[in-house]
Amino acid sequence: MEILFEILFDLIIEGSVELSKSKRVPLPIRIILGTLVSLFFIAVIALIGFVGVSMFSENVLAGIFFLGIDVLFAFLIIRRGMKEFRRRRV
């Protein structure tokens, strides 16, 4: 069952990312797909940040670890988005 969810989830996320980049797909659909993918990544970053903040009361080291991972993910996603934006503009 786990493999089925993983394949289905991977198909949906990867498909949405690729369709949002394709010029063959109409612009409104690309905007909707790009927004959904962005919201997904924002939700994952927010969830990791929430776990990091909530861990501070129990284990400070684990809270710092999760917040560090959260900052790293946010930085990498923003950097990737800016590279993609610059590449499309030129």
C-alpha positions in Angstrom: 0.0 0.0 0.0 2.9 2.3 0.8 4.4 1.8 -2.6 1.1 2.5 -4.3 0.8 5.9 -2.4 4.4 6.7 -3.2 4.0 6.0 -6.9 0.7 7.9 -7.1 2.0 10.9 -5.1 5.2 11.0 -7.2 3.2 10.9 -10.4 0.9 13.7 -9.3 3.7 16.0 -8.0 6.1 15.3 -10.9 3.4 15.6 -13.4 2.2 18.9 -12.0 5.7 20.3 -12.0 6.4 19.2 -15.6 3.0 20.4 -16.9 3.4 23.8 -15.2 6.6 24.3 -17.2 5.3 23.1 -20.6 4.4 25.7 -23.2 1.8 23.3 -24.8 -0.4 23.6 -21.7 -2.7 26.6 -21.7 -1.5 29.5 -19.4 -4.4 29.3 -16.8 -3.8 25.6 -16.3 -0.1 26.2 -15.9 -0.7 28.9 -13.3 -3.1 26.7 -11.3 -0.6 23.8 -11.4 2.3 26.1 -10.4 0.2 27.5 -7.5 -0.7 24.0 -6.3 2.9 22.8 -6.4 4.1 26.0 -4.6 1.4 25.5 -2.0 2.5 21.9 -1.5 6.1 22.9 -0.9 5.1 25.7 1.4 2.9 23.3 3.4 5.8 20.9 3.8 8.2 23.7 4.9 5.5 25.0 7.4 5.0 21.5 8.8 8.7 20.9 9.4 8.9 24.4 11.0 5.9 23.6 13.2 7.5 20.3 14.3 10.8 22.1 15.0 9.1 24.8 17.2 7.0 22.2 19.0 10.1 20.1 19.7 11.8 22.9 21.7 9.8 22.1 24.9 10.8 18.4 24.8 14.2 18.4 23.2 16.1 21.6 22.3 18.6 19.8 20.1 15.9 18.1 18.0 14.1 21.4 17.7 17.2 23.1 16.4 17.8 20.3 14.0 14.3 20.4 12.5 14.5 24.2 12.2 17.8 23.9 10.5 16.4 21.4 8.0 13.5 23.8 7.5 15.7 26.8 6.7 17.8 24.6 4.4 14.7 23.4 2.5 13.3 26.9 2.2 16.6 28.3 1.0 17.0 25.6 -1.6 13.5 25.9 -2.9 13.8 29.7 -3.2 17.1 29.4 -4.9 15.8 26.9 -7.4 12.7 29.0 -8.1 14.9 32.1 -8.7 17.1 30.1 -11.1 14.1 28.9 -13.0 12.6 32.3 -13.2 15.8 33.9 -14.5 16.2 31.0 -17.0 12.7 31.6 -18.4 13.1 35.3 -18.6 16.2 35.2 -20.8 
